[in-house]
């Protein structure tokens, strides 16, 4: 079957609470990139609504609104919340690929012909109405690399990693995680082996241990799936490195993605101001024993990724 041409779409992936939001918001400002907006949460069957993404080309928004935190209580932040912005749109992927995209690991899973056709048509429509040449989006949770490459064979993946102790601590405070069962059951289906479930049982089904196991499993699966694609289609960025020198990391990322340097991204980072590494919070939120448990579970792979326990 002949498909519409979509050149090297970019997917930012990573565990929730790993810093994907601020980095993806910065990258989405690149002049070549089209993205899924928050409006598609309410209207997922209508990718043509991406025509409204062009609002971001208005000078006032470029100068005064980019970089304003949507959660702040002021008029500019309120305007930011109601304008289109690049968002984690599982509603769009569920429309194209079914609920399994949001709720499962999709290990060794490939898209059906129908899913491929819908997803590629959807992305093509977003780019057409946004008037952009290349697609970018982000989502958290399992990497889904093999599944997405069955739809977009030349897809590029940016995997964001963060200290598992900080991720676990943040998840346990996150309303979505607490209110939707993240403390008492695995968040995604089909990824935890019997060995991991038994490990959770040994720790008396601790919410801390459950989150740590899922961090480890997601990173392990991404490590396996990245070997299924050429090395030039995958890169890893540590949250800590980005916070330490955001301009440098963004330049590395753009070069790896074969994107030209874009002033808007650096202007956004300057507007946001000096970024603060929030990893210290886990020392206040987790007990000494809980920290040791997280380190014991995630250590085998976290240390390989440069985290010093």
VEXDREN-2710 file (C-alpha; in Angstrom, 1 decimal):
% VEXDREN-2710
k/r/px/py/pz
1/UNK/0.0/0.0/0.0
2/UNK/1.3/3.5/-0.9
3/UNK/1.2/6.0/2.0
4/UNK/1.4/9.7/2.2
5/UNK/5.0/11.1/2.7
6/UNK/5.8/12.1/6.3
7/UNK/9.5/12.9/6.8
8/UNK/11.1/11.7/10.0
9/UNK/8.5/12.6/12.6
10/UNK/9.9/13.3/16.1
11/UNK/8.5/11.6/19.2
12/UNK/9.6/12.7/22.7
13/UNK/9.1/9.9/25.2
14/UNK/9.8/9.2/28.8
15/UNK/8.4/8.3/32.2
16/UNK/5.8/10.8/33.5
17/UNK/7.4/13.5/35.7
18/UNK/10.7/13.3/33.9
19/UNK/10.8/16.9/32.6
20/UNK/9.3/16.1/29.2
21/UNK/6.8/19.1/29.4
22/UNK/9.2/22.0/29.5
23/UNK/11.6/20.4/26.9
24/UNK/8.8/19.5/24.5
25/UNK/7.3/23.0/24.8
26/UNK/10.6/24.5/23.9
27/UNK/11.2/22.2/20.9
28/UNK/7.6/22.7/19.6
29/UNK/8.5/26.3/18.9
30/UNK/10.8/25.3/16.1
31/UNK/9.6/27.0/12.9
32/UNK/9.5/23.7/10.9
33/UNK/7.5/21.6/13.4
34/UNK/3.8/21.0/13.5
35/UNK/2.2/19.4/16.6
36/UNK/-0.9/18.2/18.3
37/UNK/-2.6/21.0/20.3
38/UNK/-4.6/21.0/23.5
39/UNK/-7.7/21.6/21.4
40/UNK/-7.6/18.1/20.1
41/UNK/-8.4/16.9/23.6
42/UNK/-12.0/18.0/22.9
43/UNK/-12.1/17.4/19.2
44/UNK/-9.8/14.4/18.4
45/UNK/-11.7/13.5/15.2
46/UNK/-11.0/16.9/13.6
47/UNK/-7.2/17.4/13.0
48/UNK/-8.1/20.3/10.7
49/UNK/-8.5/22.3/13.9
50/UNK/-4.7/22.5/13.8
51/UNK/-5.2/25.6/11.6
52/UNK/-5.6/27.4/14.9
53/UNK/-2.0/26.5/15.8
54/UNK/-1.0/29.3/13.5
55/UNK/-2.0/31.7/16.2
56/UNK/1.5/31.3/17.6
57/UNK/2.9/33.2/14.6
58/UNK/1.3/36.4/15.9
59/UNK/3.9/38.8/17.1
60/UNK/2.3/39.6/20.4
61/UNK/2.2/36.0/21.4
62/UNK/5.8/35.4/20.2
63/UNK/7.1/38.3/22.3
64/UNK/4.9/38.3/25.4
65/UNK/3.4/34.9/25.9
66/UNK/5.9/32.3/25.0
67/UNK/7.6/31.1/28.2
68/UNK/4.8/32.2/30.5
69/UNK/3.9/29.4/32.9
70/UNK/0.3/28.3/32.3
71/UNK/-0.1/27.5/36.0
72/UNK/0.7/31.0/37.3
73/UNK/-2.2/33.3/38.4
74/UNK/-1.9/36.3/36.1
75/UNK/-3.6/37.5/33.0
76/UNK/-0.8/36.5/30.6
77/UNK/-0.7/32.9/32.0
78/UNK/-4.5/32.7/31.7
79/UNK/-4.3/33.7/28.0
80/UNK/-1.6/31.0/27.5
81/UNK/-3.9/28.4/28.9
82/UNK/-6.7/29.1/26.4
83/UNK/-4.5/29.4/23.4
84/UNK/-3.3/26.3/21.4
85/UNK/-0.1/24.8/22.6
86/UNK/1.8/21.5/22.0
87/UNK/0.3/18.9/24.4
88/UNK/0.4/15.2/25.2
89/UNK/-2.6/14.2/23.1
90/UNK/-3.5/10.6/23.9
91/UNK/-7.0/11.4/22.6
92/UNK/-5.6/11.7/19.1
93/UNK/-3.7/8.5/19.3
94/UNK/-6.7/6.6/20.7
95/UNK/-8.8/8.0/17.8
96/UNK/-6.2/6.6/15.3
97/UNK/-5.0/3.4/17.1
98/UNK/-7.5/2.6/19.8
99/UNK/-7.4/2.8/23.6
100/UNK/-4.5/0.3/23.7
101/UNK/-2.1/3.1/22.7
102/UNK/-2.7/4.9/26.0
103/UNK/-3.1/1.9/28.3
104/UNK/-0.7/-0.8/27.2
105/UNK/3.1/-1.3/26.8
106/UNK/2.6/-2.5/23.2
107/UNK/5.6/-4.8/23.5
108/UNK/6.4/-6.6/20.2
109/UNK/3.2/-5.0/18.7
110/UNK/2.8/-3.6/15.3
111/UNK/0.0/-1.4/13.9
112/UNK/-2.7/-2.8/11.7
113/UNK/-3.1/-1.5/8.1
114/UNK/-6.2/0.5/9.3
115/UNK/-4.2/2.0/12.2
116/UNK/-1.3/2.9/9.9
117/UNK/-3.7/4.6/7.4
118/UNK/-5.6/6.6/10.0
119/UNK/-2.4/7.7/11.9
120/UNK/-0.6/8.8/8.8
121/UNK/-3.6/10.6/7.4
122/UNK/-4.1/12.3/10.8
123/UNK/-0.5/13.6/11.0
124/UNK/-0.6/14.7/7.3
125/UNK/-3.7/16.7/8.0
126/UNK/-2.2/18.3/11.1
127/UNK/0.9/19.4/9.1
128/UNK/-1.2/20.7/6.2
129/UNK/-3.4/22.9/8.3
130/UNK/-0.6/24.0/10.6
131/UNK/1.5/24.8/7.5
132/UNK/4.5/22.9/8.8
133/UNK/6.9/20.4/7.2
134/UNK/7.7/18.1/10.0
135/UNK/5.7/16.5/12.8
136/UNK/6.6/16.6/16.5
137/UNK/4.8/15.3/19.6
138/UNK/5.4/13.9/23.0
139/UNK/3.8/11.4/25.3
140/UNK/4.8/9.7/28.5
141/UNK/4.9/6.1/29.6
142/UNK/6.1/3.1/27.6
143/UNK/8.2/3.9/24.7
144/UNK/6.1/2.2/22.0
145/UNK/9.0/2.5/19.6
146/UNK/8.4/-0.8/17.7
147/UNK/4.7/0.0/17.3
148/UNK/5.3/3.6/16.1
149/UNK/8.0/2.5/13.7
150/UNK/5.5/0.2/12.1
151/UNK/3.5/3.4/11.2
152/UNK/6.4/5.8/10.7
153/UNK/9.6/3.7/9.8
154/UNK/11.9/6.7/9.8
155/UNK/10.6/8.2/13.1
156/UNK/13.1/9.8/15.5
157/UNK/12.8/9.3/19.3
158/UNK/14.0/11.6/22.0
159/UNK/14.0/9.7/25.3
160/UNK/14.0/11.9/28.4
161/UNK/15.5/10.3/31.6
162/UNK/15.4/11.5/35.1
163/UNK/16.7/10.2/38.5
164/UNK/14.2/7.5/39.4
165/UNK/14.1/8.7/43.0
166/UNK/12.9/12.1/41.9
167/UNK/10.4/10.5/39.4
168/UNK/8.9/8.2/42.1
169/UNK/8.7/11.0/44.6
170/UNK/6.9/13.3/42.1
171/UNK/4.5/10.6/40.9
172/UNK/3.3/9.9/44.5
173/UNK/2.4/13.6/44.7
174/UNK/0.8/13.9/41.3
175/UNK/-3.0/14.1/41.4
176/UNK/-3.5/12.1/38.2
177/UNK/-1.4/9.2/39.6
178/UNK/-3.1/9.2/43.0
179/UNK/-6.7/9.7/41.8
180/UNK/-6.6/7.2/39.0
181/UNK/-5.1/4.2/40.8
182/UNK/-1.4/4.6/40.4
183/UNK/-0.8/3.9/44.0
184/UNK/-2.5/0.5/44.1
185/UNK/-2.1/-1.1/40.6
186/UNK/0.2/-1.0/37.6
187/UNK/-0.6/2.1/35.4
188/UNK/-0.1/0.3/32.1
189/UNK/-1.1/-3.2/31.0
190/UNK/1.1/-6.0/29.6
191/UNK/4.5/-4.9/30.7
192/UNK/5.3/-6.2/34.1
193/UNK/6.5/-9.8/34.2
194/UNK/5.7/-12.3/37.0
195/UNK/9.1/-11.6/38.4
196/UNK/8.3/-7.9/38.8
197/UNK/4.9/-8.6/40.2
198/UNK/6.4/-10.9/42.8
199/UNK/9.0/-8.2/43.6
200/UNK/6.1/-5.8/44.3
201/UNK/4.5/-8.5/46.5
202/UNK/7.7/-8.9/48.5
203/UNK/7.6/-5.2/49.3
204/UNK/4.0/-5.6/50.6
205/UNK/2.6/-3.8/47.4
206/UNK/4.3/-0.5/48.4
207/UNK/3.2/2.4/46.1
208/UNK/6.8/3.6/46.1
209/UNK/8.1/0.2/44.9
210/UNK/5.4/-0.1/42.3
211/UNK/6.4/3.3/40.8
212/UNK/10.1/2.3/40.9
213/UNK/9.4/-1.0/39.1
214/UNK/7.5/0.8/36.3
215/UNK/10.4/3.3/35.9
216/UNK/12.8/0.4/35.6
217/UNK/10.6/-1.6/33.2
218/UNK/9.9/1.4/30.9
219/UNK/13.6/2.2/30.6
220/UNK/14.5/-1.4/30.1
221/UNK/12.0/-1.8/27.3
222/UNK/13.2/1.4/25.6
223/UNK/16.7/0.1/25.8
224/UNK/15.6/-3.1/24.0
225/UNK/13.4/-1.3/21.4
226/UNK/16.1/1.2/20.5
227/UNK/18.1/-1.7/19.1
228/UNK/15.4/-2.4/16.6
229/UNK/16.1/0.9/14.7
230/UNK/19.2/2.6/13.4
231/UNK/21.1/4.5/16.0
232/UNK/20.6/7.8/14.1
233/UNK/16.9/7.6/15.0
234/UNK/17.3/7.6/18.8
235/UNK/18.8/9.7/21.4
236/UNK/18.7/10.1/25.2
237/UNK/18.7/13.3/27.2
238/UNK/18.9/13.4/31.0
239/UNK/16.7/15.9/32.7
240/UNK/19.6/16.9/34.9
241/UNK/21.8/17.7/32.0
242/UNK/19.1/19.9/30.4
243/UNK/18.5/21.8/33.6
244/UNK/22.2/22.4/34.0
245/UNK/22.7/23.8/30.5
246/UNK/19.4/24.0/28.5
247/UNK/20.8/25.9/25.5
248/UNK/23.6/23.4/25.0
249/UNK/21.3/20.4/25.2
250/UNK/18.8/22.0/22.8
251/UNK/21.5/22.6/20.3
252/UNK/22.7/19.0/20.5
253/UNK/19.1/17.8/20.1
254/UNK/18.4/20.0/17.1
255/UNK/21.6/18.8/15.4
256/UNK/20.7/15.2/16.1
257/UNK/17.2/15.7/14.7
258/UNK/18.6/17.4/11.6
259/UNK/16.8/20.7/12.5
260/UNK/18.2/24.1/11.8
261/UNK/19.0/26.3/14.8
262/UNK/16.0/28.3/15.8
263/UNK/16.1/31.6/17.8
264/UNK/12.5/31.1/19.1
265/UNK/13.6/28.1/21.1
266/UNK/16.5/29.9/22.8
267/UNK/14.3/33.0/23.3
268/UNK/11.8/30.8/25.1
269/UNK/14.5/29.4/27.4
270/UNK/15.7/32.9/28.2
271/UNK/12.1/34.0/28.9
272/UNK/11.5/31.1/31.3
273/UNK/14.7/32.1/33.2
274/UNK/17.1/30.0/35.1
275/UNK/15.8/26.5/35.5
276/UNK/16.1/24.8/38.9
277/UNK/16.8/21.2/39.4
278/UNK/13.9/19.9/41.6
279/UNK/15.4/16.5/42.3
280/UNK/16.2/17.5/45.9
281/UNK/12.6/17.2/46.8
282/UNK/12.7/13.4/47.0
283/UNK/14.9/13.6/50.1
284/UNK/12.0/15.4/51.9
285/UNK/9.1/13.4/50.4
286/UNK/10.6/9.9/50.8
287/UNK/11.8/8.2/53.9
288/UNK/15.4/6.8/54.1
289/UNK/14.0/3.3/53.7
290/UNK/11.9/4.2/50.7
291/UNK/14.9/5.8/49.0
292/UNK/16.9/2.7/49.6
293/UNK/14.1/0.6/48.1
294/UNK/13.9/2.7/45.0
295/UNK/17.7/2.5/44.6
296/UNK/17.7/-1.3/45.0
297/UNK/15.0/-1.8/42.4
298/UNK/16.1/0.7/39.8
299/UNK/19.9/0.6/40.4
300/UNK/20.8/-2.1/37.8
301/UNK/19.8/0.2/34.9
302/UNK/19.9/3.6/36.6
303/UNK/23.6/3.4/37.3
304/UNK/24.2/2.5/33.6
305/UNK/22.4/5.7/32.7
306/UNK/24.7/7.8/34.9
307/UNK/22.8/8.1/38.1
308/UNK/25.1/7.8/41.2
309/UNK/23.6/5.9/44.1
END
